[in-house]
């Protein structure tokens, strides 16, 4: 896990991706959206554009979840031609956003598109 000085504010690309994945109207989606302005990021070491997330839980409340670690939203990844290219999953630990994982079956990444443009159908957890 990253050290205390390895965290940065969310990039515009990651922020928009989180907003897209959490666009639902459930109380949980609203609670996780409230965490976005209080979240920092650190790129992971994996080949996909995954990022670790850290929420300032002193500034914003955790969201109640059924389990300690939960997938709180996800979506399908689509290649440039609109074909299925993998999955994106947004994880929370103890009710705080913790990990944005991209599983790219073709291992080609989003190409010239921004992360949020790579997402096809969103399926909230």
Secondary structure by P-SEA (a helix, b strand, c coil): cccccccccccaaaaaaaaaaaccccaaaaaaaaacccbbbbbcccccbbbbbbbccccbbbbbccccccccccbbbbccccccccbbbbbbccccccccccccccccccccccccccccccccc
